[in-house]
Amino acid sequence: MTIDRSKPIPLHYQITSDLRRAIKEGEYRVGDLFPTDKQLMEKYGVSSITVRRAVAALVDEGLLERRPGKGTFVKREPVEETLGKLTGFFEEMKARGYEPGAAIIFTGPVKDPVKEMQRIPGLRVFGDKPLYLIEKVQQMNGQPITYLRSYWPYEYGSRLAEEDLERRGLYELVEEKLGLVLERAEQTISAGRAGKREAEYLQVKVGTPLLIMERVAYSGDRPVELSINAYRPDRYKYRVELDRKRPHPGSSVIME
């Protein structure tokens, strides 16, 4: 690409656009060492400041990753989920051609439900039922994507824990082993930061911004799961399709 200095578009935008195209078209493959700033300066005939701004934009988009002392590398684009369809993590990954997996951290009964409900108010949807926790890290092609805490009524969670949760998704097991049909869910999405536990399992630094999703799944009118998912935003994102003529199905929540 030749930079057009006569256009009103800033040079770093033009370079970012060209590099983004090259990545998406496969000129640079996932895992490849990306050209150095000096090489890009020579290619485009621009200053180091312009190149750094262009590359920084691609790092922010999740297409590139800077590794101190090693260079800049091409990353896989974040997995994208379209809101509106109730699917499990394993189903999402398989539908996109990725290999899902999980590392189990803990499975067992919630020993102090009252204290847990004080910490996670959403658990009140289960009333006074005994609860079972499944805690795991969900992976895509061996890379950690989500730190998951999944709460179930004891009768369901204890049976799910008997299955191979490292290789099979919870939702498919619910339908196959428990005979339940998950018909709908209520879901909220917010921003958060990694604490020590999330940082350890997602392989990020403490304080790293995370995408937090809390979901209550229902079988008929019965709530059967409350899950809290902490996603690495550089590896996972949501897409929402909006239609001005379509009635709004949900609502906004403003926290004061």
Sequence and secondary structure as in RCSB ss.txt:
>XXXX:A:sequence
MTIDRSKPIPLHYQITSDLRRAIKEGEYRVGDLFPTDKQLMEKYGVSSITVRRAVAALVDEGLLERRPGKGTFVK
REPVEETLGKLTGFFEEMKARGYEPGAAIIFTGPVKDPVKEMQRIPGLRVFGDKPLYLIEKVQQMNGQPITYLRS
YWPYEYGSRLAEEDLERRGLYELVEEKLGLVLERAEQTISAGRAGKREAEYLQVKVGTPLLIMERVAYSGDRPVE
LSINAYRPDRYKYRVELDRKRPHPGSSVIME
>XXXX:A:secstr
    TTSSS HHHHHHHHHHHHHHTTSS TT B   HHHHHHHHT  HHHHHHHHHHHHHTTSEEEETTTEEEE 
   EEEETTS   HHHHHHHTT  EEEEEEEEEE S HHHHHHH GGGGGGTT  EEEEEEEEEETTEEEEEEEE
EEEHHHHHHHTTS TTTS HHHHHHHHS     EEEEEEEEEE  HHHHHHHT  TT EEEEEEEEEEETTEEEE
EEEEEE TTTEEEE    TTS   S      
